[in-house]
């Protein structure tokens, strides 16, 4: 499931994750072109998939951002998201070989 607005203004990429229990929705990217920022576009890009997920009775809706991205963190808190200090993110660089390869 991918929803986009005008790519020159902003885009988001929600992905539905199906488990044996209610599916979660992960919002992978939220971005708004610099000339279009501060107009409520990012809020709407998050609000719409969250509303759809609730209507479809998904489990959780989640997304990640960098700790230093204060603008995004403010936006998500403003939209009533809760920061989860219990989550640990692991990243593999695609160009780096795995141990044992």
C-alpha distance (Angstrom), angle and dihedral (degrees) to the residues before:
residue distance angle dihedral
X1 . . .
X2 3.78 . .
X3 3.76 125.0 .
X4 3.77 123.1 -171.9
X5 3.75 135.4 178.9
X6 3.77 120.6 -156.8
X7 3.84 100.3 -41.2
X8 3.78 89.7 -139.1
X9 3.81 88.9 62.4
X10 3.78 106.9 31.2
X11 3.78 146.8 -40.6
X12 3.77 142.5 -163.7
X13 3.77 132.7 -166.7
X14 3.80 113.3 -152.6
X15 3.80 117.3 -176.7
X16 3.80 124.6 -164.6
X17 3.79 112.6 -136.5
X18 3.80 114.1 -157.2
X19 3.80 119.3 -155.4
X20 3.80 129.2 165.2
X21 3.82 85.5 -89.9
X22 3.83 127.5 51.9
X23 3.82 109.6 -42.0
X24 3.78 121.3 -107.6
X25 3.77 126.0 -139.7
X26 3.78 118.5 -135.9
X27 3.77 118.2 -163.6
X28 3.79 103.0 -151.0
X29 3.78 103.5 -175.2
X30 3.77 137.0 9.9
X31 3.77 117.9 -174.8
X32 3.77 138.4 158.8
X33 3.80 125.2 -170.9
X34 3.79 111.1 -108.2
X35 3.81 94.3 -115.8
X36 3.82 89.8 55.5
X37 3.81 99.6 45.9
X38 3.82 123.5 117.1
X39 3.83 92.8 35.2
X40 3.81 99.7 100.6
X41 3.81 94.6 -99.2
X42 3.82 95.5 122.9
X43 3.80 90.4 47.6
X44 3.79 90.1 53.8
X45 3.82 92.1 44.6
X46 3.81 88.1 58.9
X47 3.80 98.7 34.7
X48 3.83 96.1 56.3
X49 3.83 99.4 55.5
X50 3.83 90.5 41.2
X51 3.81 90.0 53.4
X52 3.80 91.5 47.3
X53 3.79 91.8 48.8
X54 3.80 90.5 51.7
X55 3.80 91.6 48.1
X56 3.82 89.7 51.2
X57 3.81 91.4 46.8
X58 3.77 95.6 -118.7
X59 3.79 118.8 173.5
X60 3.79 108.9 -120.2
X61 3.77 132.2 -14.8
X62 3.77 112.7 -142.6
X63 3.74 143.2 171.9
X64 3.78 137.2 168.8
X65 3.77 134.7 -136.7
X66 3.77 136.3 174.4
X67 3.81 116.2 -83.8
X68 3.79 90.0 -122.0
X69 3.81 94.4 53.8
X70 3.79 94.3 99.6
X71 3.81 94.4 167.6
X72 3.82 93.2 56.5
X73 3.80 92.3 42.6
X74 3.80 90.4 51.6
X75 3.82 90.6 49.0
X76 3.81 94.4 50.5
X77 3.82 92.7 47.0
X78 3.82 88.8 47.1
X79 3.82 87.5 55.5
X80 3.84 89.3 53.2
X81 3.81 97.5 -103.8
X82 3.79 115.4 150.5
X83 3.79 121.1 -133.7
X84 3.78 110.9 -126.3
X85 3.80 112.0 -145.6
X86 3.81 90.4 -177.8
X87 3.81 95.6 70.9
X88 3.79 121.5 96.1
X89 3.79 118.3 -164.0
X90 3.80 120.8 -146.9
X91 3.79 120.2 -165.6
X92 3.79 130.9 -168.4
X93 3.77 116.2 -163.9
X94 3.79 105.8 -130.9
X95 3.80 92.0 -135.2
X96 3.82 94.5 52.5
X97 3.83 117.4 90.3
X98 3.81 118.2 -123.6
X99 3.78 118.1 -112.4
X100 3.80 108.4 -84.0
X101 3.80 95.6 24.0
